[in-house]
Amino acid sequence: MIARTPEPPYLAVIFSSQRTPGDQGYGAMADRMVELARAQPGFLGVESARDAEGFGITVSYWKDEASIAAWKAHAEHAVAQRLGRERWYGSFHLRVCRVEREAGMGTP
């Protein structure tokens, strides 16, 4: 689903990853992380997709750097980050970008 975001500027955290085989609790943790992120001050929305070979991209949108820093430091998110490195991801890259403008059509 396309996230409903406010007028720019705001920040986007782009998480590109290659999953390891098997679920190993990943699905439940991913759902929990979205639930927790939605409750964080400064969270604006999220979009996520993964292909059959395990490559995925999740983009989360945030009001400011402080909101991103607070999310990164969240205790339960820190556990998910550790488990991601240990068992769920063969590789990943995280990028933080400033959204300056957006355009589109239709209702997200």
N, C-alpha and C positions, 0 to 999 in steps of 0.2 A: 504494500500500500504506500502511496506517496504521502509523505509527512506534510502536515499543514504547518508552515513556518510563518513567522511575522515578517514584516518588511525588513530587509537587510539594513545595516550590517548585523551579522551574527557569526558564530563559529561552527565549523563542521569538523568532526573527528571521523576520519576514514580509516577503517580497520579492514585490511585485506588479509586473507588467511587461506592456508591450505590445511585441511583437516587430515588427521591420521585416521586409519580404518576403525570402524566400530563406534558405537555411541559412547560407551563408558561413562554414562551420566551427563553427557554434553547437552542433550536436548532439554533436560530439566533445568540445568544450570543456565542455559541461554535464555529460557523463558523467565527464570527468576531474575536474571540481570536486567532484562527489559522492564520487568515489573518494578524493580528497585530504581532503575534510572528514571522512569516516569515520575517517581515520587521525589526526585532530587530537585532542589531549587535551581532554577536556570535551565532545566531540561526543556527543549522545544519540540523534539520529535526524533523518530528513528526510521530508517529504511534498511532492509536487509534482503539479500538473495544468496543462494548457494546452488552450484551446479551438481550434476550427478557424479563428477570426479572429486568433489569435496572442496573446490575453490569457492570462496565466498567473499562478499563485501558487505560490511555493515557501516552505514553512515549515521552518526548521531549528531544532532544539532543542539547547540548550547548558546546561552545568552552571552557568556563572557569566559575569560580564562579562569577566573576564580571558581566558576561552576564546574569547569572541566577538572581543575585541580582537586576540588572537593570530591568529585566522583572517582577520580583515580585513587584517592586516599580512603575511600569507603571500605570498611573492614571486610564486608562480604565480597565486594568486588575484588579486593586484594587476594582473597582465597581463590576466586575464579581465575584471576591472572596467573597465579602460581600453578594451578591445575592445567591451565592452557599450555603453559610452557612444558610441564611435565608429561602430559598425556594427550591433549586434544589437537595440538597444532604441530605440523611438521615444519611450517614456516609462517611468519606473519610480518606485516609492516603496518605501522600506525602513522598517519599524517594528520596534522591539524592545520586547517585552512580558514581564512576569513572569507565569508560570502559577502560580496560587494553588491551583487545584483542577481535577480532571478527573473525568469520568464517562463511561461507555460500556457497550457490551455486545458480547459475542463476543471472540474472540482476534484481536488486531491482527496 
